[in-house]
Amino acid sequence: MPLSLMSMVGVVVGAAVLIAGLWLLREPKQGTKRAGLSVPTRMATALALLVLGYHIAAWSLPDSWTPMKVPLENWWLLAIGGVMMLSSSVVMDRRDEETQRQRDEETK
């Protein structure tokens, strides 16, 4: 079965998002923007991009090619899960930074 142009575009976009997730998994060099993210937040973002990229590509392909995926009509569940994961990671980073700042002030 040949793929339509829109299916191919969806697969390419999904692959690009997936590659962005893989890129975030790499250890950042000192002084780069990614180095400012904590390791858990960077990993959570990478995982969210990997899952999202897979699903974008899977939604673009015929159902018989990708039997394991969130149904397209439930895309919002995937979005809510990703937002919750990322926001909780950022909140925990902020709490950790605040705790560290308070410890530093107490030792002065």
Order of alpha helices (4+ residues) and beta strands (2+ residues): alpha-alpha-alpha
